Amino acid sequence: MGIRKENSTNMQNEKCIMDGCNLTYAVCKIGGRWKLIILCKLEDGKLRFSEIRKQIPNITERMLTLQLRELEKEGLVKRTVHAEVPPRVDYEMTEIANELIPIWRQLESWGSKHREVVK
């Protein structure tokens, strides 16, 4: 993924949308194909990278790395590096990510209810 210029139209539009609408802000933080799935896997506690990867078999290592970095940057995932050989890294949800649990459960329920109705 390339780096966007600060004064690009894309960046200006994103800033305008993010500043103006709380719903859009929230969706941007958890949006994408993998972020909610990763957070759901971390709901029960800390996991190592390889454990997350095993639980989401269709995600590539690169994409998992990128998504974990974004979630960490957004303050939704905490990354802990243990000073061991070989190095061990744990990922866990932050307190603000825990507030999303009832929301994604509602979305899951909605999806279950409407999956067959809208195809």
C-alpha positions in Angstrom: 0.0 0.0 0.0 1.4 3.4 -1.0 1.5 6.4 1.2 -1.0 9.1 0.3 0.0 12.8 0.2 -1.4 14.8 3.0 -2.9 17.4 0.6 -4.4 14.8 -1.9 -8.1 15.0 -2.7 -8.5 11.5 -1.2 -7.0 12.5 2.1 -9.0 15.8 2.2 -12.3 13.8 1.5 -11.5 11.2 4.2 -10.7 14.0 6.7 -14.0 15.7 5.9 -16.0 12.6 6.3 -14.2 11.4 9.4 -14.6 14.8 11.1 -18.3 15.2 10.2 -20.0 11.9 10.9 -19.6 9.8 14.0 -21.1 6.7 12.3 -18.6 7.0 9.4 -15.8 7.4 11.9 -16.8 4.2 13.7 -17.2 2.2 10.5 -13.9 3.3 9.2 -12.2 2.1 12.4 -13.6 -1.4 12.1 -14.3 -1.5 8.4 -12.8 -3.9 5.9 -13.0 -7.6 5.3 -10.9 -8.8 8.2 -10.9 -6.4 11.1 -14.1 -7.5 12.8 -13.2 -11.2 12.3 -9.8 -10.6 13.9 -11.4 -8.8 16.8 -14.0 -11.6 17.2 -11.1 -14.1 17.5 -9.4 -12.0 20.2 -12.7 -11.7 22.2 -11.7 -14.7 24.4 -8.3 -13.4 25.2 -4.7 -13.0 24.0 -3.6 -14.8 20.9 -0.3 -15.1 19.1 0.0 -14.3 15.4 0.1 -17.9 14.4 -3.0 -18.7 16.5 -4.9 -15.9 14.8 -3.7 -17.1 11.4 -4.9 -20.7 12.1 -8.3 -19.4 13.2 -8.7 -17.4 10.0 -7.3 -19.8 7.3 -8.1 -17.7 4.2 -6.2 -14.5 5.3 -2.7 -14.1 4.1 0.1 -13.4 6.5 0.7 -10.0 4.9 -2.9 -9.0 5.2 -3.1 -10.2 8.8 0.0 -8.2 9.6 -1.5 -5.1 7.9 -4.8 -5.4 9.6 -3.2 -6.0 13.1 -1.1 -2.9 12.6 -4.1 -0.9 11.7 -6.1 -2.2 14.6 -3.1 -1.4 16.9 -2.8 2.1 15.4 -6.6 2.7 16.0 -6.2 1.6 19.6 -8.4 -1.5 19.3 -5.6 -4.1 19.7 -2.7 -4.1 22.1 0.5 -5.8 20.9 2.9 -7.2 23.6 6.4 -8.3 22.6 8.0 -10.6 25.1 11.8 -10.6 25.4 12.4 -14.2 24.7 14.2 -16.3 22.2 12.5 -16.9 19.9 10.5 -13.7 20.2 6.9 -14.0 21.3 4.2 -11.5 20.4 0.7 -11.5 21.9 -2.3 -9.6 20.6 -5.3 -8.7 22.7 -8.3 -6.4 22.5 -8.2 -3.1 24.3 -10.9 -1.7 26.6 -12.4 0.4 23.8 -12.5 -2.7 21.5 -14.3 -4.6 24.3 -17.1 -2.0 24.0 -17.7 -3.2 20.4 -18.6 -6.8 21.5 -22.4 -6.1 22.0 -22.4 -4.1 18.7 -20.9 -6.9 16.6 -23.2 -9.4 18.3 -26.2 -7.3 17.2 -24.7 -7.1 13.7 -24.2 -10.9 13.7 -27.9 -11.4 14.7 -29.0 -9.0 12.0 -26.9 -10.9 9.5 -28.3 -14.2 10.5 -31.9 -12.9 10.3 -31.5 -11.3 6.9 -28.9 -13.6 5.1 -31.6 -15.6 3.3 -33.8 -12.6 2.6 -31.3 -10.5 0.7 -28.9 -12.2 -1.7 
